[in-house]
Amino acid sequence: MLRGSRPGERRGGRKLDTPNRRTVLTDRILSIGSDHPTASRHSLLLKLVKDQKLPADTRMAVAPKCFPAKRTQSGGTRRPRVSVGILSSVGQGTGAKVGSVGASKGPQSAASVPATQDWNPQVLDALFGIVQDLTADFKARRKAALKIAEFLLPKVGKKAKVVSDECGFTVNPNLARKYRDIRRELRSLERGQSRKIPAVAQKIQKLTAHADAILRRLQVPCPSQYRVELAKQDFCRLSEFTQLRENKIALTEAQDFEEAHLKARFDAFAYNPEQTARRRRKALQDVERLFEKNQFFGEFYSPPLSREDKRDLELLRWLYPEPSRMSELELDEFEVLGSHPFQSELPAADGNLYPLDSILRPASADDDPLIKTGRGRAPDSSPIQNSAYRG
């Protein structure tokens, strides 16, 4: 039977003191550079690709950087071929690209090693020259070899893990926790009187902008799966977590994850364009009803809607109509009873409906003789009174 790992027990991954791919490549660059102090950059890259002491996957990753595809030349224009991933510096002396070390501020930025995306063949030649210089300091040689290894095996950012639920809502747990913490801090800052302090007001503005930026990144739950009823349940559950925090009760890890996930899902639903438009429609309707009520009683305390607000209300009523209080079954039944031509007719003895003068209508002892024989009609032609007349 499988058991969990004990404290300090290591399972999976690389074994302890096992170097990674970039460290192994750095050691081989140092070794090859020391063995061939006069070799060119292209020769050293060839030796790395053919080095059998390197793992096969590392050599396969290094090969595309050493042998780029040839570029086609058009007409009489000739351009120098540039290796894949090695960009020639554009406008040397005017600053490196955004994100490079050369673009950083300070007097030492010009002497710094440029970022990987700004390296050119001359930079690689200089780094290989440092590696091949046996008289240089070993730490400097190893640092240069590490820079070359970082170029040949660039770091790939890990894809953020996301969690999906039954409502089709997907979010990164760390992002959800960050959003929840920002909203909690905003709520605590806005409650006290310190919000009038300029420094606190500036912090509130900054946190609000950060929370809104995260909210725009969140995916809106699927409308067919996440409805208002589920949103109300999430709100009640979040209220329970808030009550626990106010009572100084620490949340478990599962409760903390659930609170962050529900907070992100609820806000993504509550602040989407549709719900924002529905709240706008409700606010305009409340102003309109209050004005009509005061006008009916001869009071003029509330102003009427402006022309723009009336147009907005008319459009919002057309786009987002108010949901009916009847269920779908009751609504269908109401439509049938309200529009059916036999809505006030009573069924015959066999359970079917017939016209009053139909000869197909079966006779019964309670029926009028004229109606029973099909030779006449009831005195009143109203369907309701006919039903009452027939008993």
KEKE-3310 file (N, C-alpha, C; in steps of 0.2 Angstrom, whole numbers, plus 5000, padded with zeros to 4 digits):
npx = (5004:5003:5011:5011:5025:5037:5042:5055:5058:5063:5055:5054:5059:5075:5089:5098:5111:5113:5118:5110:5104:5110:5121:5129:5131:5138:5150:5155:5158:5168:5178:5180:5184:5196:5203:5205:5211:5213:5203:5189:5173:5163:5169:5170:5156:5153:5160:5154:5141:5144:5149:5150:5149:5139:5122:5110:5098:5102:5111:5103:5095:5105:5109:5100:5103:5116:5117:5108:5094:5096:5094:5084:5089:5085:5085:5097:5101:5110:5111:5119:5120:5112:5112:5099:5090:5101:5102:5107:5114:5104:5108:5120:5125:5114:5106:5099:5087:5070:5070:5082:5099:5107:5098:5095:5096:5109:5127:5134:5128:5132:5143:5139:5134:5124:5106:5100:5092:5098:5110:5124:5134:5147:5147:5146:5158:5167:5164:5167:5181:5185:5182:5192:5204:5216:5224:5215:5204:5197:5184:5178:5180:5171:5159:5157:5156:5144:5135:5135:5130:5117:5112:5112:5104:5090:5080:5064:5049:5038:5022:5008:4998:4981:4965:4950:4932:4915:4907:4913:4923:4939:4954:4970:4976:4985:4984:4970:4971:4979:4971:4960:4966:4970:4957:4952:4961:4958:4945:4947:4954:4945:4935:4939:4943:4954:4955:4954:4966:4979:4990:4985:4973:4979:4985:4974:4968:4978:4978:4965:4966:4975:4967:4957:4963:4967:4955:4950:4957:4952:4942:4925:4912:4903:4888:4877:4879:4883:4872:4861:4856:4867:4877:4871:4872:4886:4889:4883:4891:4904:4901:4900:4914:4919:4913:4920:4933:4931:4928:4941:4945:4955:4957:4956:4968:4961:4949:4954:4958:4946:4939:4946:4944:4930:4928:4935:4927:4914:4915:4920:4908:4899:4904:4904:4900:4886:4880:4883:4876:4863:4862:4863:4851:4842:4844:4841:4827:4822:4824:4815:4802:4801:4800:4788:4779:4780:4775:4762:4757:4758:4770:4786:4799:4809:4820:4816:4820:4833:4834:4844:4846:4833:4833:4844:4838:4827:4834:4841:4831:4826:4837:4840:4828:4817:4817:4804:4792:4786:4787:4794:4785:4773:4772:4770:4758:4749:4750:4743:4731:4726:4725:4718:4705:4694:4695:4685:4676:4668:4673:4665:4655:4663:4675:4681:4681:4668:4659:4645:4633:4636:4634:4641:4643:4642:4627:4621:4613:4612:4612:4605:4590:4589:4602:4607:4601:4607:4600:4598:4604:4610:4602:4610:4624:4636:4652:4655:4643:4636:4643:4639:4626:4625:4626)
npy = (4994:5011:5025:5041:5054:5055:5068:5077:5067:5063:5062:5056:5066:5073:5065:5068:5080:5078:5085:5098:5100:5111:5114:5103:5105:5117:5113:5105:5114:5122:5112:5108:5120:5122:5112:5115:5129:5138:5136:5141:5149:5142:5130:5126:5125:5114:5104:5103:5098:5086:5080:5066:5064:5072:5072:5065:5072:5085:5088:5088:5099:5109:5109:5115:5129:5130:5127:5136:5138:5142:5158:5165:5175:5190:5196:5208:5212:5209:5201:5198:5182:5177:5168:5158:5164:5172:5188:5202:5217:5231:5247:5250:5257:5265:5259:5244:5232:5232:5225:5219:5218:5229:5239:5243:5255:5265:5267:5256:5248:5248:5241:5228:5211:5208:5204:5188:5188:5199:5195:5194:5187:5192:5194:5180:5176:5183:5178:5164:5166:5170:5159:5150:5156:5151:5158:5166:5170:5157:5157:5168:5162:5151:5158:5164:5153:5148:5158:5156:5143:5146:5153:5143:5133:5140:5146:5140:5147:5141:5134:5141:5133:5128:5127:5119:5119:5113:5122:5127:5136:5142:5145:5151:5145:5152:5165:5168:5168:5179:5189:5188:5191:5205:5211:5209:5217:5229:5231:5231:5243:5253:5253:5260:5276:5281:5281:5293:5299:5305:5297:5284:5284:5285:5272:5264:5267:5262:5248:5245:5247:5237:5225:5226:5225:5211:5206:5208:5199:5186:5172:5172:5163:5149:5154:5145:5135:5142:5150:5163:5157:5149:5158:5165:5155:5154:5167:5166:5156:5162:5172:5165:5161:5174:5176:5167:5172:5184:5180:5176:5163:5151:5147:5131:5123:5118:5125:5138:5138:5135:5147:5157:5153:5153:5167:5173:5167:5172:5186:5187:5183:5193:5205:5205:5211:5209:5207:5219:5228:5224:5228:5242:5244:5241:5251:5262:5259:5260:5273:5279:5273:5278:5292:5292:5287:5298:5308:5304:5305:5319:5324:5331:5326:5318:5319:5318:5305:5308:5312:5305:5294:5289:5283:5274:5266:5260:5253:5244:5237:5231:5223:5215:5208:5208:5193:5181:5178:5166:5149:5139:5128:5133:5145:5140:5133:5144:5151:5142:5141:5154:5157:5147:5141:5133:5136:5139:5128:5113:5096:5082:5068:5057:5063:5071:5086:5094:5104:5114:5111:5099:5083:5072:5073:5064:5059:5063:5060:5072:5082:5095:5093:5098:5100:5088:5081:5087:5097:5110:5125:5131:5144:5155:5161:5162:5156:5153:5154:5145:5133:5134:5132:5120:5112)
npz = (5000:4996:5003:5010:5009:5021:5033:5026:5018:5001:4985:4969:4954:4951:4957:4973:4972:4959:4943:4933:4916:4910:4919:4916:4902:4904:4910:4900:4890:4896:4896:4883:4878:4885:4879:4866:4863:4852:4843:4832:4834:4827:4826:4839:4842:4834:4839:4851:4847:4842:4854:4863:4877:4881:4884:4873:4871:4875:4865:4854:4857:4856:4843:4833:4836:4832:4818:4808:4798:4780:4774:4761:4747:4739:4723:4719:4732:4746:4761:4777:4784:4798:4814:4820:4834:4837:4837:4828:4834:4834:4829:4837:4852:4854:4864:4871:4868:4875:4891:4891:4898:4895:4893:4906:4919:4925:4928:4925:4916:4903:4902:4905:4902:4888:4886:4882:4870:4864:4860:4848:4835:4838:4852:4856:4851:4859:4872:4871:4869:4881:4888:4882:4886:4896:4905:4912:4926:4934:4939:4931:4919:4920:4922:4910:4902:4907:4903:4889:4889:4894:4883:4873:4879:4883:4896:4899:4903:4915:4913:4919:4931:4931:4937:4935:4936:4939:4933:4922:4924:4924:4933:4939:4954:4962:4957:4960:4974:4976:4971:4980:4992:4989:4988:5001:5008:5003:5007:5021:5022:5017:5026:5038:5046:5041:5027:5022:5023:5013:5008:5011:5003:4991:4991:4991:4979:4970:4973:4970:4956:4952:4956:4948:4936:4937:4937:4925:4918:4921:4917:4912:4920:4912:4905:4903:4913:4925:4935:4942:4953:4958:4959:4970:4980:4981:4986:4999:5004:5004:5013:5025:5026:5028:5041:5049:5048:5055:5067:5071:5068:5060:5043:5035:5024:5013:5014:5012:4999:4993:4996:4989:4976:4974:4977:4966:4955:4958:4957:4944:4938:4943:4939:4925:4908:4905:4918:4924:4915:4918:4932:4929:4922:4932:4942:4935:4932:4946:4949:4939:4944:4956:4954:4946:4957:4966:4958:4957:4969:4970:4974:4972:4974:4969:4954:4937:4924:4913:4895:4889:4899:4898:4885:4887:4896:4889:4879:4887:4893:4882:4878:4889:4896:4910:4921:4921:4934:4934:4932:4919:4915:4921:4914:4901:4903:4906:4894:4885:4891:4891:4877:4871:4861:4867:4880:4890:4889:4894:4895:4886:4889:4886:4888:4878:4868:4860:4847:4851:4844:4838:4830:4834:4847:4862:4870:4886:4902:4909:4900:4890:4881:4868:4865:4866:4856:4846:4838:4842:4850:4866:4876:4878:4869:4874:4879:4892:4899:4892:4897:4910:4909:4904:4915)
capx = (5000:5007:5010:5014:5032:5039:5046:5062:5059:5062:5053:5053:5063:5082:5092:5102:5118:5113:5118:5105:5107:5114:5127:5133:5134:5143:5156:5158:5160:5174:5183:5182:5187:5202:5207:5206:5212:5213:5198:5184:5167:5159:5172:5168:5149:5152:5162:5148:5136:5147:5152:5146:5148:5133:5116:5107:5093:5105:5114:5098:5093:5110:5110:5097:5107:5123:5116:5102:5092:5099:5089:5084:5091:5080:5088:5104:5102:5114:5111:5123:5116:5112:5110:5093:5091:5106:5100:5112:5112:5102:5109:5124:5126:5108:5102:5097:5080:5067:5070:5089:5103:5109:5093:5094:5098:5115:5133:5137:5124:5135:5148:5135:5133:5117:5102:5100:5089:5101:5117:5126:5140:5153:5147:5148:5166:5170:5163:5172:5188:5186:5183:5198:5210:5218:5227:5210:5202:5192:5177:5176:5179:5165:5153:5156:5153:5137:5131:5135:5125:5110:5110:5111:5098:5087:5075:5058:5045:5033:5015:5004:4993:4975:4960:4943:4927:4910:4904:4917:4927:4946:4958:4976:4975:4989:4981:4964:4973:4981:4965:4956:4970:4969:4950:4952:4965:4954:4939:4949:4956:4940:4931:4941:4943:4961:4955:4954:4973:4981:4994:4980:4969:4983:4986:4968:4968:4983:4976:4959:4968:4978:4962:4953:4967:4967:4948:4949:4960:4948:4937:4918:4909:4899:4882:4873:4881:4883:4867:4860:4856:4873:4880:4869:4876:4893:4889:4882:4897:4909:4899:4902:4921:4920:4912:4925:4939:4930:4929:4948:4946:4959:4954:4961:4970:4955:4944:4957:4958:4939:4937:4949:4941:4923:4928:4936:4922:4908:4917:4920:4901:4895:4906:4904:4896:4879:4877:4884:4870:4857:4862:4861:4844:4838:4845:4836:4820:4821:4823:4809:4797:4801:4797:4781:4776:4780:4771:4755:4755:4758:4776:4791:4806:4814:4820:4814:4826:4835:4833:4849:4844:4827:4835:4847:4833:4823:4838:4842:4825:4825:4842:4840:4822:4816:4815:4797:4792:4783:4792:4793:4779:4767:4771:4767:4751:4746:4749:4738:4724:4724:4724:4715:4698:4690:4697:4680:4672:4668:4673:4659:4655:4669:4682:4683:4678:4664:4655:4638:4628:4639:4630:4646:4644:4638:4622:4621:4606:4612:4613:4599:4587:4591:4609:4608:4600:4611:4595:4598:4609:4608:4599:4615:4629:4643:4655:4655:4637:4635:4646:4635:4619:4625:4626)
capy = (5000:5017:5030:5048:5055:5057:5074:5077:5062:5065:5057:5059:5071:5072:5063:5073:5081:5077:5092:5098:5100:5117:5113:5098:5109:5122:5109:5102:5120:5123:5106:5109:5127:5121:5107:5119:5136:5142:5135:5146:5148:5137:5123:5123:5122:5108:5099:5102:5094:5079:5077:5060:5065:5076:5068:5066:5078:5091:5089:5089:5106:5114:5108:5121:5135:5130:5126:5139:5137:5148:5163:5166:5182:5192:5201:5210:5214:5203:5202:5193:5177:5177:5162:5158:5166:5177:5194:5207:5223:5236:5253:5250:5263:5268:5256:5238:5231:5232:5219:5217:5221:5235:5244:5245:5262:5265:5268:5250:5245:5248:5235:5222:5206:5209:5198:5182:5190:5204:5193:5193:5182:5195:5192:5173:5175:5186:5173:5159:5168:5170:5152:5147:5159:5148:5162:5170:5167:5151:5160:5171:5157:5147:5162:5165:5146:5148:5162:5152:5137:5149:5154:5137:5130:5145:5145:5140:5148:5135:5136:5141:5128:5131:5123:5120:5117:5110:5127:5129:5142:5140:5150:5149:5146:5158:5172:5168:5170:5186:5193:5188:5195:5212:5213:5209:5223:5235:5231:5234:5250:5257:5253:5265:5283:5282:5281:5300:5301:5305:5291:5278:5285:5283:5265:5261:5268:5257:5241:5244:5246:5230:5221:5227:5222:5204:5204:5208:5193:5180:5170:5172:5156:5147:5156:5139:5131:5146:5155:5167:5153:5147:5164:5166:5150:5156:5173:5164:5152:5167:5175:5160:5162:5180:5176:5163:5176:5189:5176:5174:5156:5150:5142:5126:5124:5117:5131:5144:5137:5136:5154:5161:5151:5156:5174:5174:5165:5176:5192:5187:5183:5199:5211:5204:5216:5208:5209:5227:5231:5223:5233:5248:5244:5241:5257:5267:5258:5262:5281:5280:5271:5283:5298:5291:5287:5304:5312:5301:5308:5326:5326:5332:5326:5315:5322:5313:5303:5313:5309:5299:5289:5285:5279:5268:5261:5257:5249:5239:5233:5226:5218:5211:5209:5205:5186:5180:5174:5160:5144:5137:5124:5137:5149:5136:5132:5150:5153:5138:5142:5160:5157:5141:5142:5129:5137:5139:5123:5107:5090:5078:5062:5053:5066:5075:5092:5095:5110:5113:5108:5093:5077:5067:5073:5059:5061:5061:5062:5079:5087:5098:5088:5101:5099:5081:5078:5091:5101:5117:5127:5134:5150:5160:5159:5164:5149:5152:5153:5138:5128:5134:5130:5112:5109)
capz = (5000:4995:5009:5009:5010:5028:5033:5024:5013:4994:4981:4962:4952:4950:4964:4976:4969:4951:4940:4928:4909:4909:4922:4912:4896:4906:4911:4893:4886:4899:4895:4876:4877:4887:4875:4860:4864:4846:4839:4831:4837:4824:4827:4846:4842:4831:4844:4856:4845:4842:4860:4866:4884:4882:4883:4866:4871:4875:4859:4849:4858:4854:4835:4829:4837:4828:4811:4807:4791:4776:4771:4753:4746:4734:4718:4720:4739:4750:4768:4781:4787:4805:4817:4823:4841:4838:4834:4827:4838:4829:4831:4843:4856:4855:4869:4869:4868:4882:4895:4891:4904:4892:4894:4913:4921:4929:4924:4924:4911:4896:4903:4907:4897:4886:4887:4877:4864:4860:4858:4841:4835:4841:4859:4857:4850:4865:4878:4869:4870:4889:4890:4880:4889:4902:4910:4915:4932:4933:4940:4925:4913:4921:4921:4902:4899:4909:4898:4883:4890:4894:4876:4870:4882:4886:4901:4897:4908:4917:4911:4925:4932:4931:4940:4932:4940:4936:4930:4916:4926:4925:4936:4942:4961:4965:4955:4964:4981:4976:4970:4986:4997:4987:4990:5008:5010:5001:5012:5028:5021:5016:5032:5043:5044:5038:5020:5020:5022:5006:5007:5011:4997:4985:4991:4989:4971:4967:4974:4965:4949:4952:4957:4941:4930:4938:4936:4917:4915:4923:4912:4914:4920:4907:4907:4903:4919:4931:4934:4947:4959:4960:4962:4977:4984:4982:4990:5005:5006:5005:5019:5030:5027:5031:5048:5052:5049:5060:5074:5073:5066:5055:5038:5033:5017:5008:5014:5009:4992:4991:4997:4984:4970:4974:4976:4959:4951:4959:4955:4937:4935:4945:4935:4918:4905:4906:4925:4925:4912:4922:4937:4927:4921:4939:4945:4931:4934:4952:4948:4936:4948:4962:4951:4945:4963:4969:4954:4958:4976:4970:4977:4967:4978:4965:4948:4932:4920:4907:4889:4888:4903:4895:4879:4889:4899:4884:4876:4892:4894:4876:4878:4895:4899:4917:4921:4923:4940:4933:4930:4912:4915:4923:4908:4895:4904:4906:4887:4882:4894:4889:4870:4868:4859:4871:4887:4895:4888:4898:4891:4885:4894:4884:4889:4872:4867:4854:4847:4855:4839:4834:4831:4837:4854:4865:4874:4893:4905:4912:4894:4887:4875:4861:4864:4866:4849:4841:4834:4844:4854:4872:4875:4877:4865:4878:4881:4899:4901:4890:4902:4916:4906:4903:4922)
cpx = (5004:5006:5013:5021:5032:5042:5053:5063:5058:5060:5052:5059:5071:5085:5097:5109:5119:5113:5112:5108:5111:5120:5131:5135:5139:5150:5160:5161:5167:5180:5185:5186:5195:5207:5208:5206:5212:5208:5193:5178:5163:5162:5170:5161:5149:5155:5157:5143:5138:5150:5148:5146:5142:5127:5113:5102:5096:5108:5109:5095:5098:5111:5107:5100:5113:5122:5109:5101:5094:5093:5090:5086:5087:5084:5095:5106:5105:5114:5115:5118:5117:5109:5103:5094:5096:5105:5106:5110:5110:5104:5114:5125:5120:5104:5100:5090:5077:5068:5078:5093:5105:5105:5092:5098:5105:5121:5136:5133:5127:5140:5145:5135:5126:5113:5103:5098:5093:5109:5118:5132:5146:5153:5149:5156:5169:5170:5167:5179:5190:5187:5189:5204:5211:5222:5222:5208:5197:5185:5174:5175:5172:5159:5152:5154:5146:5133:5130:5129:5118:5108:5108:5105:5094:5082:5069:5053:5039:5026:5011:4999:4986:4970:4953:4938:4921:4906:4908:4921:4934:4950:4964:4975:4979:4986:4974:4966:4975:4975:4961:4959:4969:4962:4949:4955:4961:4948:4941:4951:4950:4935:4933:4941:4950:4961:4955:4961:4976:4985:4990:4976:4973:4984:4980:4967:4972:4981:4970:4961:4971:4972:4958:4957:4967:4960:4947:4952:4956:4943:4930:4916:4904:4892:4876:4873:4881:4878:4866:4860:4862:4877:4878:4872:4883:4894:4888:4888:4903:4907:4901:4910:4923:4919:4917:4931:4937:4930:4936:4949:4950:4956:4959:4963:4965:4950:4947:4957:4951:4937:4940:4946:4934:4923:4930:4930:4916:4909:4917:4913:4898:4897:4907:4900:4889:4876:4878:4878:4864:4856:4860:4854:4840:4838:4841:4829:4818:4819:4816:4802:4796:4798:4790:4777:4775:4775:4763:4752:4756:4765:4781:4798:4811:4814:4818:4821:4827:4834:4838:4848:4838:4829:4839:4843:4829:4827:4840:4837:4824:4831:4842:4833:4822:4814:4808:4797:4789:4788:4790:4786:4773:4766:4768:4760:4747:4745:4743:4731:4722:4722:4720:4707:4693:4692:4691:4675:4673:4669:4666:4660:4661:4675:4684:4679:4675:4661:4648:4633:4631:4635:4635:4646:4640:4633:4623:4614:4606:4611:4605:4596:4589:4598:4611:4607:4603:4606:4595:4604:4606:4606:4604:4621:4636:4646:4655:4648:4634:4637:4641:4628:4619:4626:4632)
cpy = (5006:5021:5036:5049:5057:5064:5073:5071:5065:5060:5060:5064:5069:5069:5068:5073:5079:5084:5092:5099:5106:5117:5108:5101:5114:5118:5107:5108:5122:5118:5107:5115:5126:5117:5111:5126:5140:5140:5140:5144:5143:5130:5121:5121:5116:5102:5098:5097:5087:5076:5072:5060:5069:5071:5070:5071:5084:5093:5091:5097:5111:5114:5114:5128:5136:5130:5129:5137:5143:5152:5164:5174:5184:5197:5202:5212:5208:5205:5197:5188:5177:5171:5163:5159:5171:5183:5199:5213:5228:5243:5253:5257:5267:5265:5249:5238:5231:5225:5217:5221:5228:5241:5247:5252:5261:5265:5262:5246:5244:5242:5228:5218:5207:5203:5193:5184:5195:5202:5193:5189:5185:5193:5185:5172:5178:5181:5167:5160:5168:5163:5148:5150:5155:5152:5166:5166:5162:5153:5163:5167:5153:5152:5163:5158:5146:5152:5159:5146:5140:5151:5148:5133:5136:5142:5145:5141:5142:5138:5136:5136:5131:5125:5124:5117:5115:5115:5130:5135:5139:5146:5147:5150:5152:5165:5173:5170:5177:5191:5194:5192:5203:5215:5213:5215:5229:5236:5234:5241:5255:5258:5259:5272:5285:5283:5288:5303:5300:5299:5284:5278:5283:5275:5261:5261:5263:5250:5240:5243:5239:5225:5221:5224:5214:5202:5203:5201:5186:5179:5170:5165:5155:5149:5150:5135:5135:5151:5159:5163:5151:5152:5166:5161:5152:5162:5171:5160:5157:5171:5171:5161:5168:5180:5172:5168:5181:5186:5174:5166:5155:5145:5137:5127:5123:5123:5137:5144:5138:5143:5158:5159:5153:5163:5176:5173:5170:5183:5192:5186:5190:5205:5210:5210:5215:5210:5216:5230:5230:5227:5240:5249:5245:5248:5263:5266:5260:5270:5282:5278:5276:5290:5297:5290:5294:5309:5310:5305:5316:5328:5326:5332:5323:5318:5316:5310:5308:5309:5304:5293:5285:5281:5273:5263:5257:5252:5243:5234:5228:5221:5213:5212:5205:5198:5186:5176:5168:5155:5142:5133:5129:5142:5146:5135:5138:5152:5149:5139:5149:5161:5152:5143:5139:5130:5137:5133:5117:5101:5086:5072:5057:5056:5070:5081:5092:5101:5108:5109:5102:5087:5071:5068:5068:5062:5059:5063:5069:5084:5089:5094:5091:5100:5092:5078:5082:5095:5108:5119:5130:5141:5156:5157:5160:5157:5148:5151:5147:5133:5128:5131:5122:5109:5110)
cpz = (5000:5001:5007:5011:5017:5027:5031:5019:5006:4990:4974:4960:4951:4957:4966:4973:4962:4948:4934:4921:4908:4913:4918:4906:4898:4907:4904:4889:4889:4897:4887:4874:4879:4882:4868:4860:4858:4841:4838:4834:4834:4825:4834:4846:4839:4835:4849:4854:4844:4848:4863:4873:4886:4881:4876:4866:4871:4868:4853:4850:4856:4846:4832:4830:4833:4821:4809:4799:4787:4774:4764:4752:4739:4730:4720:4728:4743:4757:4772:4784:4795:4808:4820:4831:4842:4834:4833:4831:4833:4832:4838:4846:4857:4861:4866:4869:4875:4885:4895:4897:4901:4893:4901:4914:4925:4925:4922:4919:4905:4896:4904:4901:4894:4886:4881:4870:4860:4859:4851:4841:4838:4849:4860:4856:4857:4871:4877:4870:4877:4891:4888:4883:4896:4907:4914:4922:4931:4934:4934:4919:4914:4920:4914:4899:4901:4905:4892:4884:4891:4888:4872:4872:4886:4891:4898:4903:4909:4915:4918:4926:4934:4934:4937:4936:4936:4932:4924:4918:4928:4928:4939:4950:4964:4963:4959:4971:4981:4975:4976:4991:4995:4989:4997:5011:5009:5006:5019:5028:5020:5022:5037:5041:5041:5030:5017:5020:5015:5004:5007:5005:4991:4985:4989:4981:4968:4967:4970:4958:4948:4952:4950:4936:4931:4936:4928:4914:4916:4918:4915:4914:4914:4909:4907:4910:4925:4931:4941:4954:4962:4962:4969:4982:4986:4986:4997:5008:5008:5012:5025:5031:5030:5039:5052:5053:5054:5067:5075:5072:5060:5050:5037:5026:5012:5008:5011:5002:4989:4991:4991:4977:4969:4973:4969:4954:4952:4956:4947:4934:4937:4941:4928:4915:4906:4913:4926:4921:4915:4928:4935:4925:4927:4942:4941:4932:4941:4952:4945:4940:4954:4959:4949:4951:4966:4965:4955:4964:4976:4973:4972:4970:4973:4958:4943:4928:4915:4901:4887:4892:4901:4889:4882:4893:4894:4880:4880:4893:4888:4876:4883:4899:4906:4917:4924:4930:4940:4931:4922:4911:4916:4917:4902:4896:4904:4898:4884:4885:4892:4882:4867:4867:4864:4879:4892:4894:4892:4893:4891:4890:4892:4885:4884:4872:4860:4853:4850:4850:4836:4836:4834:4844:4857:4870:4881:4896:4908:4906:4893:4882:4869:4860:4863:4859:4844:4836:4836:4848:4861:4871:4874:4874:4868:4880:4888:4902:4898:4894:4908:4915:4906:4910:4925)
residu = (MET:LEU:ARG:GLY:SER:ARG:PRO:GLY:GLU:ARG:ARG:GLY:GLY:ARG:LYS:LEU:ASP:THR:PRO:ASN:ARG:ARG:THR:VAL:LEU:THR:ASP:ARG:ILE:LEU:SER:ILE:GLY:SER:ASP:HIS:PRO:THR:ALA:SER:ARG:HIS:SER:LEU:LEU:LEU:LYS:LEU:VAL:LYS:ASP:GLN:LYS:LEU:PRO:ALA:ASP:THR:ARG:MET:ALA:VAL:ALA:PRO:LYS:CYS:PHE:PRO:ALA:LYS:ARG:THR:GLN:SER:GLY:GLY:THR:ARG:ARG:PRO:ARG:VAL:SER:VAL:GLY:ILE:LEU:SER:SER:VAL:GLY:GLN:GLY:THR:GLY:ALA:LYS:VAL:GLY:SER:VAL:GLY:ALA:SER:LYS:GLY:PRO:GLN:SER:ALA:ALA:SER:VAL:PRO:ALA:THR:GLN:ASP:TRP:ASN:PRO:GLN:VAL:LEU:ASP:ALA:LEU:PHE:GLY:ILE:VAL:GLN:ASP:LEU:THR:ALA:ASP:PHE:LYS:ALA:ARG:ARG:LYS:ALA:ALA:LEU:LYS:ILE:ALA:GLU:PHE:LEU:LEU:PRO:LYS:VAL:GLY:LYS:LYS:ALA:LYS:VAL:VAL:SER:ASP:GLU:CYS:GLY:PHE:THR:VAL:ASN:PRO:ASN:LEU:ALA:ARG:LYS:TYR:ARG:ASP:ILE:ARG:ARG:GLU:LEU:ARG:SER:LEU:GLU:ARG:GLY:GLN:SER:ARG:LYS:ILE:PRO:ALA:VAL:ALA:GLN:LYS:ILE:GLN:LYS:LEU:THR:ALA:HIS:ALA:ASP:ALA:ILE:LEU:ARG:ARG:LEU:GLN:VAL:PRO:CYS:PRO:SER:GLN:TYR:ARG:VAL:GLU:LEU:ALA:LYS:GLN:ASP:PHE:CYS:ARG:LEU:SER:GLU:PHE:THR:GLN:LEU:ARG:GLU:ASN:LYS:ILE:ALA:LEU:THR:GLU:ALA:GLN:ASP:PHE:GLU:GLU:ALA:HIS:LEU:LYS:ALA:ARG:PHE:ASP:ALA:PHE:ALA:TYR:ASN:PRO:GLU:GLN:THR:ALA:ARG:ARG:ARG:ARG:LYS:ALA:LEU:GLN:ASP:VAL:GLU:ARG:LEU:PHE:GLU:LYS:ASN:GLN:PHE:PHE:GLY:GLU:PHE:TYR:SER:PRO:PRO:LEU:SER:ARG:GLU:ASP:LYS:ARG:ASP:LEU:GLU:LEU:LEU:ARG:TRP:LEU:TYR:PRO:GLU:PRO:SER:ARG:MET:SER:GLU:LEU:GLU:LEU:ASP:GLU:PHE:GLU:VAL:LEU:GLY:SER:HIS:PRO:PHE:GLN:SER:GLU:LEU:PRO:ALA:ALA:ASP:GLY:ASN:LEU:TYR:PRO:LEU:ASP:SER:ILE:LEU:ARG:PRO:ALA:SER:ALA:ASP:ASP:ASP:PRO:LEU:ILE:LYS:THR:GLY:ARG:GLY:ARG:ALA:PRO:ASP:SER:SER:PRO:ILE:GLN:ASN:SER:ALA:TYR:ARG:GLY)
# end
